[in-house]
Amino acid sequence: MLRRVLSAAIVFGSVVSVSSHSIFATELPQAKLLYTIPTKDQVVFFTADDGADRPPDAEAELERLQWPISSFILPSKVGTYASWFSSLGSHNDIGSHSAHHDALKGLSFEKQKKEICEGERRIKEKFGSTTGYFRPPYGSWDKRTLQAAAACGITHVVLWTVSLNGRTITTWDGKIHPGNIVLVHYVGSMAKSIRQLERRLKAQGLTVARLSDYLK
């Protein structure tokens, strides 16, 4: 009897051990995180966030340049202007930017999922479709952000390596490199940022390419 009890305990313990290992070994799917795109092409990728302002001079610059854009729009900023955003540049691929622009890092998986899924859903309602790309507000993310994004059908979480604020360009190492993802915002100084970026890209022999053409 004792032998049978011990054998059962050993078997049961093994089952528990294997089951626990399986649980902890299982990882939730994650969206792919991007700061830059590996490419030898002499291109960068122009992205724009939020949508608080719709500056007519920025619209004119993008019409002149015909750059492709990837925008990460807040649902509350779209209003009745979905067609305005969609018509900018040669293409304006619309992604999502969360529901309420909350910093996501440190929040629970469920809270992050709610913010991301709601933002994605509402942007789809406004524009009819999205790229399936997401930019976390403030660039604030953690592993749960990638998992929550994947759970919402997001394929890529897109960050940046170059940012513009008016005429000020901020980079990681003082240079703009092929494959860099460039960030601007829909604000009053957007046209100044565009013109400053245009000058820098011409000086370096770079141009703007469509982000979705380089993502798998």
C-alpha positions in Angstrom: 0.0 0.0 0.0 2.8 2.4 0.9 4.6 1.7 -2.3 1.4 2.4 -4.3 0.9 5.7 -2.4 4.5 6.8 -3.0 4.3 5.8 -6.7 1.1 7.9 -7.1 2.7 10.8 -5.3 5.7 10.7 -7.6 3.5 10.4 -10.7 1.2 13.2 -9.5 4.2 15.4 -8.7 5.6 14.8 -12.2 2.3 15.8 -13.8 2.2 19.0 -11.7 5.8 19.8 -12.6 5.2 19.2 -16.3 2.0 21.2 -16.3 3.6 24.1 -14.5 6.5 24.1 -16.8 4.1 24.2 -19.8 2.2 27.1 -18.4 5.3 29.2 -17.7 6.9 28.2 -21.0 3.9 29.4 -23.0 4.3 32.9 -24.4 1.6 35.0 -25.7 2.0 36.1 -29.3 3.7 39.5 -29.7 3.4 42.2 -32.4 6.8 43.1 -34.0 8.5 46.1 -32.5 10.2 48.6 -34.9 12.5 51.5 -34.4 14.0 51.4 -37.8 13.7 49.3 -41.0 16.8 47.4 -42.1 17.4 48.4 -45.7 20.2 49.4 -48.0 17.8 51.7 -49.9 18.5 55.4 -49.4 15.1 56.0 -47.8 13.4 57.0 -44.6 9.9 56.7 -43.4 7.7 59.7 -42.5 5.1 59.2 -39.8 2.7 61.6 -38.1 0.9 61.4 -34.8 -2.2 62.5 -33.0 -4.2 64.7 -35.3 -4.9 67.6 -32.9 -4.3 70.2 -35.7 -4.8 70.2 -39.5 -2.5 72.9 -40.6 -3.2 74.0 -44.2 0.5 74.9 -44.8 1.5 71.4 -43.9 -1.2 70.1 -46.2 0.3 72.2 -49.0 3.8 71.0 -48.3 2.8 67.4 -48.5 0.8 68.0 -51.7 4.0 69.6 -53.2 6.3 66.8 -52.0 3.9 63.9 -52.5 5.6 62.0 -49.7 3.9 58.8 -48.5 2.9 59.0 -44.8 2.0 56.6 -42.1 -0.3 58.3 -39.5 -1.1 57.2 -36.0 -4.3 59.0 -35.2 -6.3 59.4 -32.0 -10.0 58.6 -32.5 -11.1 61.8 -30.7 -9.1 64.0 -33.1 -10.7 62.7 -36.3 -14.1 64.2 -36.1 -15.5 64.7 -39.6 -12.0 65.0 -41.1 -11.2 61.5 -42.0 -11.0 62.4 -45.7 -8.6 65.3 -45.0 -6.1 62.9 -43.3 -6.6 60.2 -46.0 -5.8 62.6 -48.9 -2.5 63.9 -47.6 0.7 63.1 -49.6 0.9 60.3 -52.1 -0.5 57.9 -49.6 -1.5 58.3 -46.0 -1.6 54.9 -44.4 -3.7 55.1 -41.2 -2.7 53.3 -38.0 -3.9 53.6 -34.4 -2.5 55.4 -31.4 -4.7 54.0 -28.5 -8.1 55.2 -27.3 -7.1 57.9 -24.8 -3.4 58.6 -25.3 -2.5 57.0 -22.0 1.1 55.9 -21.2 0.9 52.1 -21.5 4.1 50.9 -19.8 3.4 49.2 -16.5 -0.3 48.8 -17.0 -1.8 45.3 -16.8 -2.2 43.3 -19.9 -6.0 43.7 -19.8 -5.8 47.5 -19.4 -3.4 47.8 -22.3 -5.5 45.5 -24.4 -8.6 47.7 -23.8 -6.7 50.9 -24.8 -5.2 49.4 -27.9 -8.3 47.4 -29.1 -10.6 50.3 -28.5 -8.4 52.7 -30.4 -8.0 50.3 -33.3 -11.7 49.7 -33.4 -12.7 53.4 -33.4 -10.1 54.3 -36.0 -11.5 51.5 -38.3 -15.0 53.0 -37.8 -13.7 56.4 -38.8 -11.6 55.3 -41.8 -13.0 52.0 -42.8 -9.7 50.1 -42.3 -6.3 50.5 -40.8 -2.8 49.3 -41.6 -2.8 47.1 -38.5 0.2 49.2 -37.2 0.1 50.8 -33.7 2.2 53.5 -32.1 2.1 53.6 -28.2 1.6 57.1 -26.9 4.9 58.8 -25.7 6.7 55.7 -27.0 5.8 54.1 -23.7 5.7 50.3 -24.0 6.7 47.0 -22.3 6.4 43.4 -23.2 2.7 43.4 -22.3 2.2 46.2 -24.9 3.4 43.9 -27.7 1.3 41.0 -26.4 -1.8 43.2 -26.1 -1.3 44.7 -29.5 -1.1 41.2 -31.0 -4.3 40.3 -29.2 -5.9 43.3 -30.9 -4.8 42.1 -34.4 -1.9 44.5 -34.6 1.1 43.2 -36.6 3.7 46.0 -35.9 4.3 48.4 -33.0 6.1 51.3 -34.7 8.4 53.6 -32.8 11.0 56.0 -34.2 14.6 57.1 -34.4 14.2 60.7 -35.6 11.8 63.3 -34.3 11.0 66.8 -35.4 9.6 69.8 -33.5 9.5 72.8 -35.8 13.0 73.3 -37.2 14.6 71.1 -34.5 15.6 67.6 -35.6 16.5 65.1 -32.9 18.3 61.9 -33.8 20.0 59.1 -31.8 23.5 60.0 -33.0 23.2 63.3 -34.8 22.6 61.8 -38.2 19.7 60.5 -40.3 20.3 57.0 -41.6 18.6 54.9 -44.3 15.7 53.0 -42.7 15.1 55.6 -40.0 11.5 56.1 -38.9 10.8 59.9 -38.6 8.2 61.3 -36.2 6.3 64.5 -36.5 3.0 65.6 -35.0 -0.1 67.2 -36.5 0.5 70.6 -34.9 0.9 74.2 -36.1 4.6 73.9 -36.7 4.3 70.8 -38.9 5.1 72.6 -42.1 8.3 73.9 -40.6 9.3 70.3 -39.7 8.5 69.1 -43.2 10.7 71.8 -44.8 13.5 71.2 -42.4 13.4 67.5 -43.0 13.3 68.0 -46.8 16.5 70.1 -46.6 18.3 67.5 -44.5 17.2 64.6 -46.7 18.4 66.4 -49.9 21.7 67.1 -48.3 22.2 63.4 -47.4 20.8 62.0 -50.7 17.8 60.4 -49.0 14.1 60.3 -49.9 10.9 59.2 -48.2 9.4 55.7 -48.9 6.1 54.1 -48.0 6.5 52.2 -44.7 4.0 49.5 -45.7 6.1 48.6 -48.8 9.0 47.6 -46.5 7.0 45.6 -43.9 6.3 41.9 -44.1 
